[in-house]
Amino acid sequence: MRAAIFDTFRGPIEIRRVADPQLPEDGVVIRVAANGVCRSDWHGWIGHDSGIQLPHVPGHELAGVVEAVGRQVRDFAVGDRVTVPFVVGCGRCAECRDGSPQVCADQFQPGFTAWGGFAEYVAIPRADCNLVALPEALDFVAAAALGCRFATAWRAVIEQGRARPGEWLAVHGCGGVGLSAVMIAAAAGALPIAVDVSAEALSLARDCGAVATLDGRAVDDIPAAIAELTGGGAQLSLDALGSPLTARNSLLGLRPRGRHVQVGLLLGEDAGTPLPMDRVIGAELEIRGSHGMAAQRYPQLLDAVAAGRLAPQRLVSRRLSLSAGADLLARMDQFPGSGIAVITDFSA
């Protein structure tokens, strides 16, 4: 099969012929139809993820068709249209049995702990408890947009953040996750404020339902601006980028007893980012992490898409070849373009 592969961290990402994946007895092989290009994969290429073994094929936002089925699989068949969360649980541990495979200690992550979707085929184990069947009305490009960013934003806003109608929600960083969060918050009746340094991203955020936008290049004190807009601070705030500045601003822009959800990755030298814990204690703020979403939670999200309340396809800004996707991945630290880029052509 053709795949985008790198042999060293920060090294060239080359398109090469490699062996097809082996079929797990409890899993499937998927013929990849679409795979998103995500900044999390850039972190992996940089060397921020200890689970990656070289050589490596990235890609964790995939959708496609089941090509082969292991003998232990009962719920899926060849030809099924599927996607998969970027965290695949073991299905046996206490967290998985409790419905939280996204924090499974024995988790499998396509594109991180194993080769991912920057390839024609990908193998996914533990299929019965982790694959998500796709409705015929949802195309593969939109399904790939769901993968990490839309599903992650859904869990962060709806489940971890517990967004309520009429609440102010500040979204710091309007990449794929942030724009998804704005759209989901607006659909839930919340009042999203979008914060970014890109005029294009802020324009997309308004299209997705942001009631106000703040340009970080023009506003010196983002928390103060949020407090002024909301009459005392947001009830809920997301750091959807993952930087010391956005994490701090997200916390400081909350009103007393507000809720902060950390979605963007703080890795490498940012892993030990100090936070204003005096403010957390004094204002009784709540801090939660959000790490993907379980396969069992997808039906509610898919129902919202089917009903037209959410439109992940609107966030797809580019459809790329495999080689163009590999080139874009190596430049993700420059935040090139807005919206979500999806690889759809695996022949070039």
FENPECOR-V66970 format. One record per residue. N is the residue number from 1. RES is the residue in one small letter. PHI is phi in whole degrees, -180 to 180 (* if undefined). OMEGA is omega in radians with two decimals (999 if undefined). NEAR is the number of other ideal C-beta (glycine too) atoms within 10 Angstrom. Layout:
n:N res:RES phi:PHI omega:OMEGA near:NEAR
n:N res:RES phi:PHI omega:OMEGA near:NEAR
This chain:
n:1 res:m phi:* omega:3.04 near:16
n:2 res:r phi:-89 omega:-3.13 near:17
n:3 res:a phi:-152 omega:2.97 near:29
n:4 res:a phi:-92 omega:-2.97 near:27
n:5 res:i phi:-139 omega:3.04 near:21
n:6 res:f phi:-126 omega:-3.07 near:22
n:7 res:d phi:-100 omega:3.12 near:12
n:8 res:t phi:-139 omega:3.07 near:11
n:9 res:f phi:-64 omega:-3.07 near:14
n:10 res:r phi:68 omega:-3.14 near:10
n:11 res:g phi:-87 omega:-3.12 near:12
n:12 res:p phi:-60 omega:3.01 near:10
n:13 res:i phi:-103 omega:-3.00 near:22
n:14 res:e phi:-107 omega:3.02 near:13
n:15 res:i phi:-94 omega:-3.08 near:17
n:16 res:r phi:-137 omega:2.95 near:13
n:17 res:r phi:-84 omega:3.11 near:9
n:18 res:v phi:-132 omega:-3.12 near:16
n:19 res:a phi:-67 omega:3.03 near:8
n:20 res:d phi:-63 omega:-3.14 near:14
n:21 res:p phi:-69 omega:3.07 near:22
n:22 res:q phi:-80 omega:-3.11 near:11
n:23 res:l phi:-81 omega:3.06 near:17
n:24 res:p phi:-71 omega:3.13 near:20
n:25 res:e phi:-62 omega:-3.14 near:10
n:26 res:d phi:-102 omega:-3.03 near:18
n:27 res:g phi:-134 omega:-3.10 near:25
n:28 res:v phi:-137 omega:2.88 near:28
n:29 res:v phi:-108 omega:-3.11 near:21
n:30 res:i phi:-108 omega:2.94 near:29
n:31 res:r phi:-82 omega:-3.00 near:14
n:32 res:v phi:-75 omega:3.09 near:26
n:33 res:a phi:-101 omega:-3.13 near:22
n:34 res:a phi:-157 omega:3.10 near:25
n:35 res:n phi:-147 omega:3.14 near:34
n:36 res:g phi:-73 omega:3.05 near:30
n:37 res:v phi:-104 omega:-2.96 near:28
n:38 res:c phi:-121 omega:-3.14 near:27
n:39 res:r phi:-65 omega:3.07 near:21
n:40 res:s phi:-61 omega:3.08 near:26
n:41 res:d phi:-66 omega:3.06 near:30
n:42 res:w phi:-63 omega:3.07 near:19
n:43 res:h phi:-57 omega:3.11 near:20
n:44 res:g phi:-64 omega:3.13 near:25
n:45 res:w phi:-65 omega:3.12 near:23
n:46 res:i phi:-67 omega:-3.11 near:15
n:47 res:g phi:110 omega:-3.11 near:14
n:48 res:h phi:-82 omega:-3.07 near:18
n:49 res:d phi:-111 omega:-3.07 near:20
n:50 res:s phi:-71 omega:-3.12 near:8
n:51 res:g phi:-81 omega:-3.08 near:11
n:52 res:i phi:-84 omega:3.04 near:20
n:53 res:q phi:-112 omega:-3.09 near:10
n:54 res:l phi:-90 omega:-0.10 near:11
n:55 res:p phi:-69 omega:-2.98 near:15
n:56 res:h phi:-142 omega:3.02 near:24
n:57 res:v phi:-112 omega:-3.12 near:22
n:58 res:p phi:-80 omega:3.04 near:31
n:59 res:g phi:113 omega:-3.10 near:31
n:60 res:h phi:-130 omega:3.13 near:25
n:61 res:e phi:-116 omega:-2.95 near:32
n:62 res:l phi:-121 omega:3.02 near:30
n:63 res:a phi:-147 omega:-3.12 near:28
n:64 res:g phi:180 omega:-3.03 near:26
n:65 res:v phi:-119 omega:3.10 near:16
n:66 res:v phi:-65 omega:-3.10 near:21
n:67 res:e phi:-98 omega:-3.14 near:20
n:68 res:a phi:-151 omega:-3.04 near:18
n:69 res:v phi:-128 omega:3.09 near:20
n:70 res:g phi:-70 omega:-3.01 near:20
n:71 res:r phi:-68 omega:3.13 near:8
n:72 res:q phi:-90 omega:-3.08 near:13
n:73 res:v phi:-81 omega:-3.09 near:21
n:74 res:r phi:-114 omega:-2.93 near:9
n:75 res:d phi:-101 omega:-3.10 near:11
n:76 res:f phi:-133 omega:-3.09 near:19
n:77 res:a phi:-137 omega:3.07 near:10
n:78 res:v phi:-56 omega:-3.14 near:11
n:79 res:g phi:99 omega:3.12 near:9
n:80 res:d phi:-67 omega:3.06 near:18
n:81 res:r phi:-89 omega:-3.00 near:19
n:82 res:v phi:-143 omega:2.85 near:22
n:83 res:t phi:-133 omega:-3.08 near:26
n:84 res:v phi:-152 omega:3.03 near:26
n:85 res:p phi:-62 omega:3.14 near:28
n:86 res:f phi:-76 omega:2.99 near:28
n:87 res:v phi:-116 omega:3.13 near:25
n:88 res:v phi:-106 omega:-3.10 near:27
n:89 res:g phi:-80 omega:-3.13 near:26
n:90 res:c phi:-78 omega:3.14 near:18
n:91 res:g phi:82 omega:-3.04 near:17
n:92 res:r phi:-120 omega:-3.01 near:12
n:93 res:c phi:-75 omega:-3.11 near:16
n:94 res:a phi:-61 omega:-3.13 near:9
n:95 res:e phi:-66 omega:3.12 near:18
n:96 res:c phi:-65 omega:3.14 near:23
n:97 res:r phi:-65 omega:3.12 near:12
n:98 res:d phi:-85 omega:3.14 near:10
n:99 res:g phi:87 omega:-3.11 near:11
n:100 res:s phi:-126 omega:-3.13 near:18
n:101 res:p phi:-65 omega:-3.13 near:28
n:102 res:q phi:-67 omega:3.05 near:23
n:103 res:v phi:-119 omega:3.09 near:16
n:104 res:c phi:-61 omega:-3.14 near:21
n:105 res:a phi:-70 omega:-3.12 near:10
n:106 res:d phi:-111 omega:-3.05 near:14
n:107 res:q phi:-74 omega:3.07 near:24
n:108 res:f phi:-117 omega:-3.12 near:23
n:109 res:q phi:-126 omega:3.06 near:19
n:110 res:p phi:-59 omega:-3.10 near:27
n:111 res:g phi:90 omega:3.12 near:28
n:112 res:f phi:-132 omega:3.12 near:24
n:113 res:t phi:-77 omega:3.07 near:16
n:114 res:a phi:-151 omega:-3.13 near:19
n:115 res:w phi:-64 omega:-3.02 near:22
n:116 res:g phi:-116 omega:-2.91 near:25
n:117 res:g phi:-90 omega:2.97 near:34
n:118 res:f phi:-80 omega:-3.04 near:30
n:119 res:a phi:-162 omega:3.14 near:27
n:120 res:e phi:-71 omega:-3.11 near:21
n:121 res:y phi:-137 omega:3.07 near:21
n:122 res:v phi:-144 omega:3.10 near:28
n:123 res:a phi:-99 omega:3.13 near:21
n:124 res:i phi:-125 omega:3.09 near:25
n:125 res:p phi:-82 omega:3.01 near:20
n:126 res:r phi:54 omega:-2.96 near:27
n:127 res:a phi:-62 omega:-3.01 near:28
n:128 res:d phi:-61 omega:-3.12 near:16
n:129 res:c phi:-104 omega:-3.07 near:17
n:130 res:n phi:-134 omega:3.12 near:27
n:131 res:l phi:-74 omega:3.10 near:24
n:132 res:v phi:-122 omega:3.08 near:23
n:133 res:a phi:-73 omega:-3.11 near:15
n:134 res:l phi:-99 omega:3.03 near:21
n:135 res:p phi:-66 omega:-3.10 near:11
n:136 res:e phi:-60 omega:-3.08 near:6
n:137 res:a phi:-74 omega:-3.10 near:9
n:138 res:l phi:-98 omega:-3.11 near:18
n:139 res:d phi:-78 omega:-3.03 near:16
n:140 res:f phi:-67 omega:-3.14 near:21
n:141 res:v phi:-65 omega:3.09 near:20
n:142 res:a phi:-63 omega:3.13 near:24
n:143 res:a phi:-66 omega:3.08 near:28
n:144 res:a phi:-67 omega:3.08 near:32
n:145 res:a phi:-66 omega:3.07 near:28
n:146 res:l phi:-66 omega:-2.90 near:29
n:147 res:g phi:-34 omega:3.13 near:31
n:148 res:c phi:-93 omega:-2.88 near:27
n:149 res:r phi:-75 omega:-3.09 near:28
n:150 res:f phi:-70 omega:3.12 near:29
n:151 res:a phi:-66 omega:3.09 near:27
n:152 res:t phi:-61 omega:3.13 near:30
n:153 res:a phi:-66 omega:3.11 near:31
n:154 res:w phi:-59 omega:-3.14 near:25
n:155 res:r phi:-64 omega:-3.11 near:23
n:156 res:a phi:-64 omega:-3.07 near:31
n:157 res:v phi:-82 omega:-2.98 near:29
n:158 res:i phi:-87 omega:-3.01 near:21
n:159 res:e phi:-93 omega:-3.14 near:16
n:160 res:q phi:-75 omega:-3.11 near:22
n:161 res:g phi:-82 omega:3.12 near:28
n:162 res:r phi:55 omega:-3.12 near:14
n:163 res:a phi:-61 omega:-3.11 near:28
n:164 res:r phi:-123 omega:3.09 near:12
n:165 res:p phi:-56 omega:3.10 near:8
n:166 res:g phi:86 omega:3.12 near:9
n:167 res:e phi:-81 omega:2.99 near:20
n:168 res:w phi:-81 omega:3.11 near:26
n:169 res:l phi:-131 omega:3.11 near:29
n:170 res:a phi:-95 omega:3.13 near:31
n:171 res:v phi:-113 omega:-3.11 near:35
n:172 res:h phi:-97 omega:-3.10 near:31
n:173 res:g phi:103 omega:-3.06 near:29
n:174 res:c phi:-115 omega:2.87 near:29
n:175 res:g phi:-80 omega:-3.11 near:24
n:176 res:g phi:-61 omega:3.13 near:29
n:177 res:v phi:-66 omega:-3.10 near:29
n:178 res:g phi:-63 omega:3.11 near:30
n:179 res:l phi:-64 omega:3.07 near:32
n:180 res:s phi:-61 omega:-3.14 near:30
n:181 res:a phi:-63 omega:3.10 near:35
n:182 res:v phi:-61 omega:-3.13 near:31
n:183 res:m phi:-63 omega:-3.13 near:27
n:184 res:i phi:-66 omega:3.13 near:29
n:185 res:a phi:-62 omega:3.14 near:31
n:186 res:a phi:-62 omega:3.13 near:20
n:187 res:a phi:-65 omega:3.13 near:19
n:188 res:a phi:-84 omega:3.12 near:21
n:189 res:g phi:90 omega:3.07 near:11
n:190 res:a phi:-79 omega:-3.10 near:26
n:191 res:l phi:-115 omega:-3.05 near:22
n:192 res:p phi:-78 omega:2.98 near:30
n:193 res:i phi:-111 omega:-3.11 near:26
n:194 res:a phi:-102 omega:3.13 near:30
n:195 res:v phi:-123 omega:3.11 near:32
n:196 res:d phi:-162 omega:3.09 near:28
n:197 res:v phi:-109 omega:-3.12 near:16
n:198 res:s phi:-109 omega:3.11 near:18
n:199 res:a phi:-63 omega:3.13 near:13
n:200 res:e phi:-65 omega:3.13 near:13
n:201 res:a phi:-64 omega:3.14 near:22
n:202 res:l phi:-68 omega:3.06 near:21
n:203 res:s phi:-65 omega:3.08 near:16
n:204 res:l phi:-63 omega:3.13 near:23
n:205 res:a phi:-62 omega:3.09 near:28
n:206 res:r phi:-64 omega:3.09 near:14
n:207 res:d phi:-64 omega:-3.13 near:13
n:208 res:c phi:-86 omega:3.06 near:25
n:209 res:g phi:118 omega:3.10 near:18
n:210 res:a phi:-64 omega:3.13 near:26
n:211 res:v phi:-86 omega:3.09 near:17
n:212 res:a phi:-156 omega:3.09 near:18
n:213 res:t phi:-133 omega:3.09 near:19
n:214 res:l phi:-130 omega:3.12 near:22
n:215 res:d phi:-93 omega:-3.10 near:16
n:216 res:g phi:-63 omega:3.10 near:18
n:217 res:r phi:-79 omega:-3.05 near:10
n:218 res:a phi:-104 omega:-3.09 near:9
n:219 res:v phi:-109 omega:-3.08 near:14
n:220 res:d phi:-73 omega:-3.05 near:8
n:221 res:d phi:-122 omega:-3.09 near:12
n:222 res:i phi:-63 omega:3.12 near:22
n:223 res:p phi:-58 omega:3.13 near:21
n:224 res:a phi:-66 omega:3.12 near:13
n:225 res:a phi:-65 omega:3.10 near:21
n:226 res:i phi:-66 omega:3.12 near:27
n:227 res:a phi:-61 omega:3.13 near:17
n:228 res:e phi:-68 omega:-3.13 near:11
n:229 res:l phi:-64 omega:-2.98 near:18
n:230 res:t phi:-102 omega:-3.09 near:20
n:231 res:g phi:70 omega:3.07 near:8
n:232 res:g phi:132 omega:3.11 near:14
n:233 res:g phi:119 omega:3.13 near:23
n:234 res:a phi:-75 omega:3.02 near:27
n:235 res:q phi:-76 omega:-3.10 near:23
n:236 res:l phi:-139 omega:-3.12 near:29
n:237 res:s phi:-145 omega:-3.14 near:32
n:238 res:l phi:-121 omega:2.87 near:33
n:239 res:d phi:-92 omega:-3.10 near:29
n:240 res:a phi:-94 omega:3.14 near:32
n:241 res:l phi:-98 omega:-3.08 near:26
n:242 res:g phi:97 omega:3.07 near:22
n:243 res:s phi:-150 omega:3.10 near:16
n:244 res:p phi:-55 omega:-3.10 near:15
n:245 res:l phi:-69 omega:-3.09 near:13
n:246 res:t phi:-69 omega:3.09 near:26
n:247 res:a phi:-65 omega:3.14 near:24
n:248 res:r phi:-67 omega:3.14 near:19
n:249 res:n phi:-62 omega:3.14 near:24
n:250 res:s phi:-62 omega:3.12 near:32
n:251 res:l phi:-69 omega:-3.05 near:22
n:252 res:l phi:-73 omega:3.12 near:21
n:253 res:g phi:-87 omega:-3.13 near:27
n:254 res:l phi:-89 omega:2.97 near:27
n:255 res:r phi:-82 omega:3.11 near:18
n:256 res:p phi:-52 omega:-3.13 near:12
n:257 res:r phi:67 omega:3.08 near:11
n:258 res:g phi:-75 omega:-3.02 near:23
n:259 res:r phi:-124 omega:3.08 near:20
n:260 res:h phi:-106 omega:3.05 near:25
n:261 res:v phi:-118 omega:3.11 near:26
n:262 res:q phi:-91 omega:-3.11 near:24
n:263 res:v phi:-109 omega:3.14 near:29
n:264 res:g phi:-66 omega:-3.09 near:25
n:265 res:l phi:-74 omega:2.99 near:19
n:266 res:l phi:-112 omega:-3.02 near:18
n:267 res:l phi:-125 omega:3.13 near:15
n:268 res:g phi:60 omega:-3.10 near:11
n:269 res:e phi:-70 omega:3.13 near:9
n:270 res:d phi:-92 omega:-3.05 near:14
n:271 res:a phi:-62 omega:-3.14 near:9
n:272 res:g phi:-100 omega:-3.09 near:8
n:273 res:t phi:-54 omega:3.07 near:15
n:274 res:p phi:-73 omega:3.13 near:8
n:275 res:l phi:-120 omega:-3.10 near:17
n:276 res:p phi:-75 omega:-3.05 near:15
n:277 res:m phi:-69 omega:3.04 near:11
n:278 res:d phi:-62 omega:3.09 near:8
n:279 res:r phi:-69 omega:3.12 near:15
n:280 res:v phi:-59 omega:-3.12 near:16
n:281 res:i phi:-72 omega:-3.05 near:9
n:282 res:g phi:-64 omega:-3.13 near:10
n:283 res:a phi:-101 omega:-3.13 near:17
n:284 res:e phi:51 omega:3.12 near:9
n:285 res:l phi:-79 omega:3.12 near:22
n:286 res:e phi:-110 omega:3.10 near:16
n:287 res:i phi:-119 omega:3.08 near:14
n:288 res:r phi:-133 omega:2.96 near:14
n:289 res:g phi:-93 omega:3.08 near:11
n:290 res:s phi:-144 omega:-2.97 near:22
n:291 res:h phi:-131 omega:3.10 near:17
n:292 res:g phi:74 omega:-3.11 near:22
n:293 res:m phi:-153 omega:-3.12 near:29
n:294 res:a phi:-68 omega:3.10 near:24
n:295 res:a phi:-58 omega:-3.10 near:25
n:296 res:q phi:-68 omega:-3.12 near:16
n:297 res:r phi:-94 omega:-3.09 near:20
n:298 res:y phi:-66 omega:-3.07 near:21
n:299 res:p phi:-53 omega:3.13 near:12
n:300 res:q phi:-64 omega:3.10 near:12
n:301 res:l phi:-66 omega:-3.14 near:21
n:302 res:l phi:-63 omega:3.08 near:19
n:303 res:d phi:-63 omega:3.13 near:12
n:304 res:a phi:-66 omega:3.08 near:18
n:305 res:v phi:-68 omega:-3.12 near:20
n:306 res:a phi:-62 omega:-3.13 near:13
n:307 res:a phi:-79 omega:3.13 near:9
n:308 res:g phi:85 omega:3.11 near:8
n:309 res:r phi:-74 omega:3.10 near:13
n:310 res:l phi:-128 omega:-3.11 near:25
n:311 res:a phi:-136 omega:-3.10 near:14
n:312 res:p phi:-59 omega:-3.13 near:27
n:313 res:q phi:-63 omega:3.12 near:16
n:314 res:r phi:-68 omega:-3.12 near:16
n:315 res:l phi:-88 omega:-3.13 near:25
n:316 res:v phi:-79 omega:-3.07 near:20
n:317 res:s phi:-100 omega:-3.09 near:15
n:318 res:r phi:-148 omega:2.98 near:17
n:319 res:r phi:-113 omega:-2.93 near:14
n:320 res:l phi:-124 omega:2.92 near:18
n:321 res:s phi:-79 omega:3.12 near:15
n:322 res:l phi:-60 omega:-3.13 near:23
n:323 res:s phi:-68 omega:3.10 near:18
n:324 res:a phi:-68 omega:3.08 near:16
n:325 res:g phi:-65 omega:3.10 near:28
n:326 res:a phi:-64 omega:3.11 near:24
n:327 res:d phi:-64 omega:3.14 near:15
n:328 res:l phi:-65 omega:-3.12 near:20
n:329 res:l phi:-56 omega:-3.11 near:23
n:330 res:a phi:-69 omega:-3.12 near:17
n:331 res:r phi:-112 omega:-3.04 near:12
n:332 res:m phi:-67 omega:3.09 near:19
n:333 res:d phi:-69 omega:3.11 near:11
n:334 res:q phi:-91 omega:-3.13 near:9
n:335 res:f phi:50 omega:-3.09 near:15
n:336 res:p phi:-74 omega:3.11 near:12
n:337 res:g phi:77 omega:3.13 near:16
n:338 res:s phi:-122 omega:-3.14 near:22
n:339 res:g phi:77 omega:-3.06 near:18
n:340 res:i phi:-113 omega:3.05 near:29
n:341 res:a phi:-96 omega:-3.07 near:24
n:342 res:v phi:-130 omega:3.04 near:28
n:343 res:i phi:-80 omega:3.13 near:31
n:344 res:t phi:-125 omega:-3.11 near:18
n:345 res:d phi:-117 omega:-3.08 near:13
n:346 res:f phi:-102 omega:-3.14 near:25
n:347 res:s phi:-102 omega:-3.06 near:8
n:348 res:a phi:-136 omega:999 near:10
